[in-house]
Amino acid sequence: MLIDVRETWEILEYGKIPGSVNIPLNEVSEALQMNPRDFKEKYHEVKPSKSDSLVFSCLAGRRSKKALDTAISLGFHRAQHYAGGWKEWETYEFSENKKGN
Protein backbone atom coordinates (compact mmCIF):
# COMPACT_ATOMS: atom_id res chain seq x y z
CA MET A 1 0.00 0.00 0.00
CA LEU A 2 1.33 3.43 -0.97
CA ILE A 3 0.37 6.08 1.58
CA ASP A 4 0.81 9.76 0.68
CA VAL A 5 1.25 11.69 3.93
CA ARG A 6 0.92 15.18 2.45
CA GLU A 7 -1.96 17.43 3.45
CA THR A 8 -5.17 16.99 1.44
CA TRP A 9 -4.84 20.47 -0.10
CA GLU A 10 -1.41 19.51 -1.49
CA ILE A 11 -2.90 16.47 -3.22
CA LEU A 12 -5.71 18.58 -4.69
CA GLU A 13 -3.31 21.28 -5.89
CA TYR A 14 -0.40 19.18 -7.18
CA GLY A 15 -1.80 15.68 -7.76
CA LYS A 16 -0.75 12.30 -6.43
CA ILE A 17 0.91 9.08 -7.43
CA PRO A 18 -1.84 6.87 -8.92
CA GLY A 19 -3.09 4.26 -6.47
CA SER A 20 -1.83 6.08 -3.39
CA VAL A 21 -3.99 6.65 -0.33
CA ASN A 22 -3.91 10.07 1.33
CA ILE A 23 -3.38 9.85 5.10
CA PRO A 24 -1.91 13.17 6.30
CA LEU A 25 1.15 12.78 8.53
CA ASN A 26 -0.70 13.98 11.64
CA GLU A 27 -3.24 11.12 11.14
CA VAL A 28 -0.82 8.25 10.46
CA SER A 29 -0.45 7.01 14.04
CA GLU A 30 -4.19 7.07 14.68
CA ALA A 31 -5.01 5.56 11.26
CA LEU A 32 -2.67 2.60 11.74
CA GLN A 33 -4.31 1.88 15.10
CA MET A 34 -7.94 2.20 13.92
CA ASN A 35 -10.23 -0.77 13.75
CA PRO A 36 -10.55 -2.02 10.15
CA ARG A 37 -14.16 -0.85 9.73
CA ASP A 38 -13.37 2.75 10.74
CA PHE A 39 -10.25 2.78 8.54
CA LYS A 40 -12.27 1.59 5.51
CA GLU A 41 -14.97 4.18 6.17
CA LYS A 42 -12.50 7.07 6.48
CA TYR A 43 -9.90 6.18 3.83
CA HIS A 44 -11.96 3.94 1.46
CA GLU A 45 -9.28 1.23 1.57
CA VAL A 46 -8.74 -2.00 3.48
CA LYS A 47 -6.62 -1.32 6.56
CA PRO A 48 -3.13 -2.76 6.15
CA SER A 49 -2.03 -5.49 8.54
CA LYS A 50 1.32 -5.40 10.31
CA SER A 51 2.64 -7.98 7.83
CA ASP A 52 1.70 -5.91 4.75
CA SER A 53 4.23 -3.88 2.81
CA LEU A 54 3.71 -0.15 3.26
CA VAL A 55 5.43 2.66 1.40
CA PHE A 56 5.06 6.22 2.60
CA SER A 57 5.51 9.21 0.30
CA CYS A 58 5.28 12.97 0.63
CA LEU A 59 6.66 15.93 -1.31
CA ALA A 60 10.40 15.33 -0.85
CA GLY A 61 10.92 12.61 1.77
CA ARG A 62 10.92 14.36 5.16
CA ARG A 63 7.36 13.67 6.25
CA SER A 64 7.40 10.16 4.78
CA LYS A 65 10.45 9.36 6.95
CA LYS A 66 8.52 10.51 10.04
CA ALA A 67 5.56 8.35 8.98
CA LEU A 68 7.91 5.40 8.47
CA ASP A 69 9.32 5.82 11.98
CA THR A 70 5.77 5.93 13.37
CA ALA A 71 4.71 2.80 11.48
CA ILE A 72 7.78 0.85 12.60
CA SER A 73 7.18 1.88 16.21
CA LEU A 74 3.64 0.45 15.85
CA GLY A 75 4.94 -2.90 14.58
CA PHE A 76 4.69 -2.41 10.80
CA HIS A 77 8.13 -3.86 10.09
CA ARG A 78 7.67 -4.15 6.30
CA ALA A 79 7.26 -0.38 5.95
CA GLN A 80 9.57 1.87 3.96
CA HIS A 81 9.49 5.34 2.48
CA TYR A 82 9.94 6.78 -0.98
CA ALA A 83 12.70 9.29 -0.29
CA GLY A 84 12.27 11.10 -3.63
CA GLY A 85 8.58 11.65 -3.01
CA TRP A 86 6.21 13.50 -5.31
CA LYS A 87 8.98 15.73 -6.69
CA GLU A 88 10.97 12.77 -8.01
CA TRP A 89 7.93 10.84 -9.23
CA GLU A 90 6.50 13.87 -11.05
CA THR A 91 9.82 14.43 -12.86
CA TYR A 92 9.96 10.76 -13.88
CA GLU A 93 6.31 10.70 -14.93
CA PHE A 94 6.70 13.89 -16.96
CA SER A 95 9.74 12.55 -18.81
CA GLU A 96 7.97 9.23 -19.55
CA ASN A 97 4.90 11.04 -20.92
CA LYS A 98 7.10 13.29 -23.01
CA LYS A 99 8.79 10.25 -24.59
CA GLY A 100 5.40 8.82 -25.55
CA ASN A 101 4.34 11.96 -27.49
Backbone as JSON, one array per atom type, in Angstrom:
{
  "sequence": "MLIDVRETWEILEYGKIPGSVNIPLNEVSEALQMNPRDFKEKYHEVKPSKSDSLVFSCLAGRRSKKALDTAISLGFHRAQHYAGGWKEWETYEFSENKKGN",
  "N": [[0.85, -1.17, 0.0], [0.6, 2.16, -0.9], [1.07, 5.08, 0.78], [0.31, 8.4, 0.87], [1.48, 11.03, 2.65], [1.09, 13.73, 2.6], [-0.65, 16.9, 3.1], [-4.18, 17.18, 2.5], [-4.9, 19.35, 0.85], [-2.56, 19.71, -0.6], [-2.48, 17.48, -2.25], [-4.77, 17.92, -3.79], [-4.0, 20.27, -5.09], [-1.53, 19.68, -6.39], [-1.56, 17.03, -7.27], [-1.3, 13.38, -7.24], [0.48, 10.28, -6.73], [-0.65, 7.73, -8.76], [-2.96, 5.4, -7.37], [-2.2, 5.75, -4.77], [-2.94, 6.3, -1.28], [-4.32, 8.88, 0.58], [-3.23, 9.82, 3.64], [-2.84, 12.13, 5.86], [0.18, 13.21, 7.51], [-0.18, 13.88, 10.27], [-2.22, 12.17, 10.94], [-1.39, 9.58, 10.71], [-0.45, 7.84, 12.83], [-2.8, 7.43, 14.38], [-4.48, 6.4, 12.35], [-3.23, 3.95, 11.67], [-3.78, 2.54, 13.91], [-6.48, 2.26, 14.03], [-9.68, 0.54, 14.08], [-10.45, -1.93, 11.61], [-12.91, -1.44, 10.25], [-13.52, 1.29, 10.72], [-11.27, 2.44, 9.53], [-11.63, 1.72, 6.83], [-13.99, 3.1, 6.3], [-13.18, 5.78, 6.6], [-10.88, 6.11, 4.91], [-11.44, 4.69, 2.62], [-10.23, 2.31, 1.88], [-8.86, -0.99, 2.43], [-7.72, -1.66, 5.65], [-4.26, -1.83, 6.27], [-2.41, -4.74, 7.34], [-0.08, -5.63, 9.96], [1.77, -7.2, 8.72], [1.77, -6.48, 6.1], [3.22, -4.85, 3.21], [4.18, -1.53, 3.33], [4.47, 1.67, 1.88], [5.53, 4.88, 2.33], [4.94, 8.16, 1.15], [5.71, 11.6, 0.36], [6.16, 15.07, -0.24], [8.96, 15.52, -0.6], [10.33, 13.66, 0.94], [10.81, 14.09, 3.71], [8.54, 14.15, 5.52], [7.53, 11.61, 4.95], [9.51, 9.98, 6.0], [9.19, 10.45, 8.73], [6.64, 9.35, 9.03], [7.25, 6.7, 8.41], [8.92, 6.03, 10.59], [7.0, 6.19, 12.62], [5.22, 4.14, 11.84], [6.89, 1.86, 12.03], [7.4, 1.89, 14.76], [4.93, 1.12, 15.62], [4.82, -1.49, 14.94], [4.76, -2.2, 12.24], [6.7, -3.69, 10.38], [7.42, -4.08, 7.75], [7.49, -1.73, 6.45], [8.43, 1.12, 4.48], [9.96, 4.07, 3.03], [9.46, 6.37, 0.33], [11.93, 8.1, -0.65], [12.39, 10.08, -2.59], [9.91, 11.09, -3.13], [6.96, 12.98, -4.17], [8.09, 14.98, -5.79], [10.26, 13.7, -7.15], [8.89, 11.58, -8.42], [7.05, 12.96, -10.05], [8.77, 14.25, -11.85], [9.9, 12.02, -13.14], [7.56, 10.85, -14.19], [6.7, 12.9, -15.9], [8.79, 12.96, -17.76], [8.53, 10.4, -18.88], [6.0, 10.57, -20.07], [6.5, 12.53, -21.93], [8.25, 11.23, -23.65], [6.52, 9.46, -24.85], [4.97, 11.02, -26.54]],
  "CA": [[0.0, 0.0, 0.0], [1.33, 3.43, -0.97], [0.37, 6.08, 1.58], [0.81, 9.76, 0.68], [1.25, 11.69, 3.93], [0.92, 15.18, 2.45], [-1.96, 17.43, 3.45], [-5.17, 16.99, 1.44], [-4.84, 20.47, -0.1], [-1.41, 19.51, -1.49], [-2.9, 16.47, -3.22], [-5.71, 18.58, -4.69], [-3.31, 21.28, -5.89], [-0.4, 19.18, -7.18], [-1.8, 15.68, -7.76], [-0.75, 12.3, -6.43], [0.91, 9.08, -7.43], [-1.84, 6.87, -8.92], [-3.09, 4.26, -6.47], [-1.83, 6.08, -3.39], [-3.99, 6.65, -0.33], [-3.91, 10.07, 1.33], [-3.38, 9.85, 5.1], [-1.91, 13.17, 6.3], [1.15, 12.78, 8.53], [-0.7, 13.98, 11.64], [-3.24, 11.12, 11.14], [-0.82, 8.25, 10.46], [-0.45, 7.01, 14.04], [-4.19, 7.07, 14.68], [-5.01, 5.56, 11.26], [-2.67, 2.6, 11.74], [-4.31, 1.88, 15.1], [-7.94, 2.2, 13.92], [-10.23, -0.77, 13.75], [-10.55, -2.02, 10.15], [-14.16, -0.85, 9.73], [-13.37, 2.75, 10.74], [-10.25, 2.78, 8.54], [-12.27, 1.59, 5.51], [-14.97, 4.18, 6.17], [-12.5, 7.07, 6.48], [-9.9, 6.18, 3.83], [-11.96, 3.94, 1.46], [-9.28, 1.23, 1.57], [-8.74, -2.0, 3.48], [-6.62, -1.32, 6.56], [-3.13, -2.76, 6.15], [-2.03, -5.49, 8.54], [1.32, -5.4, 10.31], [2.64, -7.98, 7.83], [1.7, -5.91, 4.75], [4.23, -3.88, 2.81], [3.71, -0.15, 3.26], [5.43, 2.66, 1.4], [5.06, 6.22, 2.6], [5.51, 9.21, 0.3], [5.28, 12.97, 0.63], [6.66, 15.93, -1.31], [10.4, 15.33, -0.85], [10.92, 12.61, 1.77], [10.92, 14.36, 5.16], [7.36, 13.67, 6.25], [7.4, 10.16, 4.78], [10.45, 9.36, 6.95], [8.52, 10.51, 10.04], [5.56, 8.35, 8.98], [7.91, 5.4, 8.47], [9.32, 5.82, 11.98], [5.77, 5.93, 13.37], [4.71, 2.8, 11.48], [7.78, 0.85, 12.6], [7.18, 1.88, 16.21], [3.64, 0.45, 15.85], [4.94, -2.9, 14.58], [4.69, -2.41, 10.8], [8.13, -3.86, 10.09], [7.67, -4.15, 6.3], [7.26, -0.38, 5.95], [9.57, 1.87, 3.96], [9.49, 5.34, 2.48], [9.94, 6.78, -0.98], [12.7, 9.29, -0.29], [12.27, 11.1, -3.63], [8.58, 11.65, -3.01], [6.21, 13.5, -5.31], [8.98, 15.73, -6.69], [10.97, 12.77, -8.01], [7.93, 10.84, -9.23], [6.5, 13.87, -11.05], [9.82, 14.43, -12.86], [9.96, 10.76, -13.88], [6.31, 10.7, -14.93], [6.7, 13.89, -16.96], [9.74, 12.55, -18.81], [7.97, 9.23, -19.55], [4.9, 11.04, -20.92], [7.1, 13.29, -23.01], [8.79, 10.25, -24.59], [5.4, 8.82, -25.55], [4.34, 11.96, -27.49]],
  "C": [[0.9, 1.24, 0.0], [0.5, 4.49, -0.27], [1.06, 7.43, 1.4], [0.46, 10.55, 1.94], [1.19, 13.22, 3.83], [-0.48, 15.6, 2.89], [-2.9, 17.29, 2.25], [-5.1, 18.12, 0.41], [-3.67, 20.32, -1.07], [-1.75, 18.52, -2.6], [-3.81, 17.13, -4.27], [-5.0, 19.56, -5.61], [-2.28, 20.69, -6.85], [-0.63, 17.8, -7.81], [-1.14, 14.65, -6.85], [-0.3, 11.15, -7.31], [-0.32, 8.17, -7.55], [-1.81, 5.67, -7.97], [-2.72, 4.56, -5.03], [-3.05, 6.48, -2.58], [-3.49, 7.85, 0.46], [-4.27, 9.92, 2.8], [-2.38, 10.89, 5.58], [-1.05, 12.71, 7.49], [0.57, 12.82, 9.94], [-1.8, 12.96, 11.94], [-2.65, 9.71, 11.09], [-0.88, 7.34, 11.68], [-1.86, 6.52, 14.37], [-4.75, 6.11, 13.63], [-4.52, 4.12, 11.37], [-3.14, 1.83, 12.98], [-5.84, 1.77, 15.09], [-8.41, 0.76, 13.75], [-10.49, -0.76, 12.24], [-11.79, -1.35, 9.56], [-14.05, 0.67, 9.65], [-12.35, 3.2, 9.69], [-10.87, 2.77, 7.14], [-13.24, 2.74, 5.27], [-14.28, 5.53, 5.91], [-11.63, 7.18, 5.24], [-10.3, 5.41, 2.57], [-10.99, 2.87, 0.97], [-9.31, 0.23, 2.72], [-7.54, -1.62, 4.35], [-5.48, -2.33, 6.4], [-2.88, -3.5, 7.47], [-0.55, -5.23, 8.8], [2.27, -6.2, 9.44], [2.62, -7.46, 6.39], [2.88, -4.98, 4.48], [3.57, -2.51, 2.71], [4.83, 0.71, 2.71], [4.8, 4.02, 1.64], [5.72, 7.19, 1.63], [4.98, 10.56, 0.74], [5.82, 13.83, -0.5], [8.11, 15.59, -1.64], [11.08, 14.35, 0.1], [11.0, 12.86, 3.26], [9.75, 13.8, 5.95], [7.19, 12.16, 6.11], [8.35, 9.41, 5.72], [9.85, 9.36, 8.34], [7.4, 9.47, 10.11], [6.12, 6.94, 9.08], [8.31, 5.08, 9.91], [8.11, 5.49, 12.85], [5.27, 4.52, 13.11], [5.58, 1.7, 12.09], [7.58, 0.75, 14.1], [5.86, 1.18, 16.58], [3.66, -1.01, 15.4], [4.8, -3.21, 13.1], [6.12, -2.5, 10.26], [8.46, -4.01, 8.62], [7.41, -2.79, 5.66], [8.56, 0.23, 5.44], [9.05, 3.22, 3.47], [10.17, 5.64, 1.16], [10.61, 8.13, -0.79], [12.55, 10.41, -1.31], [10.92, 11.8, -3.63], [7.96, 12.13, -4.31], [7.12, 14.21, -6.31], [9.69, 14.79, -7.66], [10.0, 12.06, -8.95], [7.38, 11.71, -10.36], [7.51, 14.1, -12.19], [9.91, 13.19, -13.74], [8.74, 10.6, -14.77], [6.26, 11.66, -16.11], [7.62, 13.46, -18.1], [9.21, 11.31, -19.56], [6.84, 9.64, -20.51], [5.44, 11.79, -22.14], [7.65, 12.34, -24.09], [7.69, 9.65, -25.46], [4.76, 9.72, -26.6], [5.17, 12.14, -28.74]]
}
